[in-house]
Amino acid sequence: MVNYILTAYADWLQEKESSNNTVDRYITVASSFMQWYSGSDLTNELFDPQNVSASDLQQWKQHLLKTTYLKGGKERKYSISTVNNSIKSIRTFFTFLKETGVIERNPGAKLKTQNVSTVEGITYDKVPRWLERSERNKLVRFMNTPIKNSFKFTRNRAIVFLQLLAGLRAGEVVALDTDDLDFNSGYIFVRDGKGGKARRIEMNKELRDVLKEWLIERDQVQDKTGTRKLFLSIRGGALTEDGIEYLYTTLRAKTGILDLTSHVPRHTLAHDLITLGYPLQRVADILGHSSLDHTRIYTISSSKEMRVALDSLSVED
């Protein structure tokens, strides 16, 4: 039954025009819940959705709030945002089960997300990690330092600069085709952003230059696969999101920049634009945010910025 349910759920989500990333994420949460509920690896098909109660879902919510995972050798708890995303996902799962007649009542109908401290709609649960000026300069210097492998040098620099100077998500980077770059108009076309939202982003001169250098390098391996994807793996196939995550794992080790992930350059661009005084709506348009609430989070000062502000105060006249 488990495999049947998950397959039907994926089809149901796709019919509602959910993105592939959304489908994968929702299936992962549903599978994780079923495994937790059954207390097994699901090989015995122990999960029966008709037996799930509202109380079970409340217990699962508490489990998410208390459970830990290892990152960088340290034990960490999941952020409230992550927990709430899982709660929204499982509510969707039980809505699917109800709509398709698998269950008669929806135990997730009243399952609420976890409250977090907010000010003017901004969640303080987890402020995005962005680069301080010194860290940004260090990363840019490292990416501009040539290495023997010109393929990796030009490709990796183009990827990082696309995120740092245009704010693309990792998934948007790997989805780019070569014809999504229009050097005549100076725009990058993101055709399938998060939530299926398309947008165009202007390239500054620095970004145009590094992309052109990569395209020259790319042309030398294009005939191996014939793919239209902008970024290729070292073997000539289309680069994946896992490939980008591996790149940032390597960069984190080589630069010594803590918590450097594929999200950080994008967060850095957002924070820098807001610090420079650009309107929230313009920043939201660049990032592809569907709501200004998502953009407003970048108006929060980092811990270091708050310390600097407080250190500038004096009780002496």
N, C-alpha and C positions, 0 to 999 in steps of 0.2 A: 504493500500500500504506500510506503514511504516514497519510493521512486515515482510511482504514479502521481502522487500528490504534488511533488516538486516539479515534475514535468508539466502537469496541468497548470500549476501556479505560474511557471515561467511563460507559458503560452498566454495565460490571462493577462499578465503584466505587459507582454508585447502587444497584445490587442489594444491596450490602453496607451500605446505609443510611448512606453517607458524606454529610456535609453538602455543600451547594453550594460553599462556600468551599474545603473539602478537595478536592473534585473539580477545581475550577479550578486549585488549587495543584499538585496531582499531575500534571495534564495539562500545565501550564507546564513543570514539571521534565522530564517525559518528552520534550516537544517540544524543549526546550533541549538535552537529551542527544543526541537524534537529529541535531540540527543540528550539534552539536560533533563527533559521530562521523563524520558524512558530509562535514563541511567545506564545507557549502553551505547554501542557504536552503531545501533540501528540495524545490524545485520539480521536480527531476529524479527524485524518488522513489528516491534512492540508498540509503536505509537498509534493510538486511536484518538483522533481529534474530538470525537463526541464525548470523551471522558474528561477533557480539559475544562477546568472551572475558572471563574474569575479569581478565586483564591490562589490557584496554581500560578496564574500570571503575575499576581502580586508577589508571590514568593520568588518567581524568576526575576522580577524587577529588583528585589532586594539582593538576589544573587549577583546581578550585574553591578550593583553599587558597591558590593563588598569584594568581588573577585579581583585578582591581581594578575599581572603579566610581567615578563622580563623584558627590559629594554636597556641596552648598554650595560648589561650585568646588574641592573638595579630593578627591584620590584616596584611596580607602579600600579595605581588604580586607573580604571578607565575614566575619562572625563565625563562630566554630566552631559555634555553635548553628545558624546558617543552613545551613552546610555539612552538618552532621549531619542536619538535617531533609531536605535534598535527597538525602542517602544513603539515609535510610529510605524516602523516596518512590520512588527508583529501584529499590530492592529490591522494593517492592510492584509496580512496573511489570513487572519480570521474573517475579515470582510469577504475575501475571496471564497473561503470555505462556506460561508453563509450564503453568498450569492449563487454558488454552484450547487447548493443543496447537500453538501457533505455533512454539515451540521445544521441543527434546527435553531439554535440560539448562538449569539456571538458573545463569548466570555470576555472578549477584548474591548467591547463597546465602551466600557467605563474606565478602562485602564488609562491613567493619567501620566503625563510626563513628570519628571522630577523638577520641582521648583529650584531655581538658582537665583543668586543675588543679581539684580539688574538695576541699572540707572539709565533712564530715558531709553529703555528698550535694548540696552547693550548688556550682553551677558558677560559677567566677570569670571565665569567658570574657567575659561581658558583663553587668554589673550593670545592672538597669533604670534608666532616667533618671526621677527624680522631681523635683518642684519643692522648692527650699528655701523656708523660711517667707516670706522677702521676695519671692520669685518668685510664690508662691501668692497672697500679698496683692496683688501687682501685677496678676495675671491677674484676680482677683475684682473689684478696683476697676475695671479696664477693662471687664469684662463688665457691671458695674452702672452704667456711665456711659451714659445714654440717647443715642441718635442719632436723626436725623430720620426714618429709615425704621424705623417701629415693628415691622414684620413681621420684618426682619432682627434687630433688637435683641432682641425677646422670644424668637425662635426660637433664635438663636445662644447666648444666655445659657442657655436651657433645655438645649441640647445639652451645653455645657461643664459645667453644674452636674450633669447626669445622670451624667457621667463622673467628675467630681470628688467628688460626694457619694454616688453609688450604685455607682460602679465599672463601669459598662457599657462593653463594647467598642463600637467604631464600628459593626460589623456588627449588634450587638444594638440599638443606638440606632435605626438606620434600619429595623429589622424590627418595631419597636414599633407596635402599633395603638392607636387612642385608647382602646379598652376594656381595654387592658392596664394602665391606671392606675385604681386603685380608691381614691378619696379617702376613702371611708367607712372602709375597713379601714386605709388608709394604706400600701398596698403597691403596688409595681410588679411585674408578672408578666413575666418573661423566659421565653417559651415555647419558644424554640429557640436555646439558648446554644451555645457551642462544644462539639462532640462530641454535639450533640443533647440536651444537659443543660438541663432547665428549672429555674428557681428563682424565688423571690420575694424582693424587697428592700424594706425599710422606707424610706419617705420621711421625712426630717426636715422641720421647718416651712419652712425656707428653700427646700428643693427643691419642696415642695408649692406654695408661693407662686409661684415662677417658672414652674412647669408650668401652673398655673391661668391666669396672665397670658398664656402662649403659647396656650392653648386658646381664650381669648377672641379673640385675634388670628386664630387659625387658622379659627375659625368663619366669618370674613368671606370666606374664599376656598374653603371646603369645597365649595360647590356647583359650582365650576369642573370638578372631576374626580370627585367622589364617592368618592375613595379613603379607606380607613379608616386609612391610615398616619398616625402621629402627626406626623411632620415632613414638610413640603412644601418644594419648591423655590420660588424666586421666581415661577416660571411656573405654579405650582399643581399640578405633578406630585409624585410621591413623591420625597423626597430620597434620594440614593444615597451610598454610602461615598466615592465620589470627591468628592461635594459636601462631605462632612465634612473630607476631607483638604485640600480647597481652603480651607475655613474656617480650619484650623490654619496653613496656609501664610500666610494673611493675618494671623492673630493673631501669628504669629512675627515678622513684619515690623513690625507696629504696636506690639507690646509690647517688642520687643527681647529677648525671652526665647529664649536659644539652644536649639536642638534641641527646640523645642516641637512635638510631634506629637500625634495623636489617642490615642496610647498613654500619654502622660505624665500626664494627670489621673488615670487609673485607677491607674497605678503610685504616684502621690502619695497617693491614698486608702489603698492597701495599706500603704505605708510609715508613714503617719501613724497608722493604727489599731494597727499593731504597736508603734510607738514609745510609744503611749498604754497599752500593756500588754494589749491584747485577745488572747485565745488564737488560735493559728494556725488551729485548726479553724473558729472563727467567721469569721475573715477569709477563709478558703478558701470558706466557704459564701456569703459576700457576693460574692466574685469569680467564683464558679462553677468553681473549680479541682477537677479530678478527683483530684489528688494533693497532699498537703501539701508535697511536694518543690517544686512550682511556687510555693507560697506562701512557703516558707522563704527564698527568694532575697531577700525584702524585709527579712530580718533583718540583711543585710550593711550595714555602714556605708558611706555615700558617701565619696568622697575628701575632701570638705570636713569631714565629721563626724570622720573619722580625724585630719585635721590639727588640728582644734579640740581633740580629746582629747589628742593628743601635745603641743600647745602649752601645755596646762594643766599639764604636768609640769615640775618644776624639780629640778635637781641640788643646789640650795642647801638647807640645813636652815632 
